[in-house]
Amino acid sequence: MKAIELKERLCRELVAQSGLEERREYLGMSSVGRCPREMYRRYVDGVADMSEQHHFRSWLGYLFQGGVERLFGEELVAREREIVAEFDERFRGHADLETAGGDLVEIKSVDWIGMEMVRQRGPKRAHRAQMQMYLRHGGYEKGFLVYVARDVPWKKWKGLPVWVYEMRVDEKEGQRLDGKARLVLAAVDAGSAPECVCGRCK
């Protein structure tokens, strides 16, 4: 086998094992922080960007997630629990971990700029929304959002680039997000995309 052949084989396997799904048969709770029109398009049309770069980002995310899972050791009792909304089984998600104490754990890997932002401003809006849905529909009392940096500029960080936020159920926010999911699913049933609220949908 030549070097170029090995490279091509590795790249093919990376794409095959990246975990990137072109389309799902359900409305993902991880997307509930997005614009309703984008949620609709992802559900109806699937992911538009299936480039090698997107596969690589997806592969990296699962790579770091698996690494953090191993750090939990005996505290880890469950992986990837499916959570389904009672009001519509098409609205669902897959929580990363559950601890022996019964707490939710969601793991996110971010680049260095993203790590600096979550340290200064708190969890990303999309991640907060996802956590609220998992807490609300999964029956959790609390959860932990774990961030790990995929890259660290030399000498800009002392210690390990891991950050953790504790999150509790926000009833008002949960009701708002449920309303958004209901709106998108109603739009799917009607076959008509909901109004764009972000100003960026084309």
N, C-alpha and C positions, 0 to 999 in steps of 0.2 A: 504493500500500500504506500502511495506517495503522500507527501505532506498535504497537498491540495485536496486529495481524496479524503484524508482524515478530517480536514477542516470542514469540507462539505458535509460529511457524515455527522459531525458534531453539531453543525448549524441546523441540519434537518431534525435531529433529535431534540434540540433546544426548542424549535418551533412546535414539535409534536408534544413536548412535555411542559410547555409554558403555562398551561392552564387558562390561556386566553380563549374565551368562548365568543364565537361570532354572534350567536343569538341564544336567548334563554326562553323557555316556555312559561316564564313567570315574570312579574314585575319585581325587581330586586329591591329589598329594603336599603341596600347600599347606595341606591341611586336617588333616594327620596329627598336628598338635599339639592338636587339639580332642578333646573327649570322644568315645569310640567311638560312643555313641548319636547324637550330633549328626552325626558323619561318615556314619553309616548313613542318617539322615534326609535329609541333603543329597544323597546319591547316589540314594536311592529316590524322594524326594518333590520334590527341587529346593530352590531358595532360597525361603524363605517371604516375605522382605521384598523386594518389587519396587517399592517406593515411589519417587517422584521424588527423594527425598533420597538413597536408596541408589544410584540411577542417577548422581546428581551426585557422590557420593563416589567411585564407580568411575571416572567421567570424569576427575575430578581426579587420581586415582592414575595413570592412563595419561598424562595431560597432563604430570605431573612426571617420570614414567619416560622419556617421549620427550625431555624437556629434558635430563635427565642423560645419556641415551644420546648426544646430540649433543656433549656435553662430552668424550667419549672420543676423538673424532676417529679418527685412523689406528690407535689401539690397539684399536678395535672390529673384530672379524672376523666375528662371527655374532650374529644376533638370534633370540630365542625358539626355542631348540633344544628339541625334544621329548625327554623322558627317560622311558623305560619300564622298569618293574621286570621282571627276568628271571623271577621266580616267578609273575607274573600280569600280563598286558598291560593289565588293567583298572586297575592302579595306575600312574599316570603324572603327569607335570608338564611345565611349560614354563619353562625357565630363561630369564631376561631376556637376558643377554649372555654372550659368551665373548671374552676378550681375545686379542691376537696371541700372548701367551705361554701360552695354553691354560688360563687360569684362569677360573673361574665368577664371574659378577657378578650379584647380585640387588639390585634397587632398591626401596626402600620409602619412601613419603612418609607423614609423620605430622604431627599437629597439634603445637602448642608443648608441651603437657603430655607428649605421647608422646616428643618429642625430649629433654626434660629427663630423662625416665625412662630412655631408652636410654643417655644419656650417664652417668647415675649408676649404673645397674644392669646395663648391657650389653644385648645384643639381646633382643627380646621372645621368650618361650618358643616361640610358634607359628612365628616366623621362624627360630629356631635349628633347630627340628625340620624345617622345610621345607628349609633349607640342608643338613642332614645327609642327607636323602633324595636331593637333587640331587647332592651330592658322592659319595655311596655308589653310586648307580645310574647316574650320569653318567660315572663313571671319573675324576673330578677329584682332583688332589692337594690343592688348596686353593681357597678361594673368598673373595670379598669381599662383605660385606653393607653396602650403601650406604644411609644414611638422609638424607633431606632434609626440612626443615620446610616445611609448607605455609603457615604463618603465623608471624610473629615479633613479639612485643610490642615496641613502640618502646623503645629504649635498654636492653633486657634482654639483648641479644646483641651482642658485638663480633666483626666478621668475618662470614663466610658460614655459615649454618646447615646445614652438611653434616658428617656423621659416618660413619666407615668402620671396620668390624671385619673382621679377617682370621679365617677359620675353616678348621679342618682336620677330617679325617675322625675321628669318634669311633666306633670299631667296636662298643663295647658299646651305646651309644645307638642306633646304626643298627640293630642286631639287635632292640632293644626296639621301635623304631618299625615295623620290618618285621613284627614279631609283632602289633602293633596293627592294621596294615593287613590282614594275613591274617585276623585275627579278624573284622574288619568285613566283608570279602568273603565269609567263610564264613557270616556272619549274613545277608548279602544272598542267598546261594544257598539258605539255609534259610528265608528269608522271615520271620525273627524278629529284632527289634531287640536289639542287645547291651545289657548292663547299663549304666546311667548311673554314671559315676565322678566326675562334677563336682558332683552334687547340685543342679543347676539345670535339668536337662531335665524337661519336663513330660510 
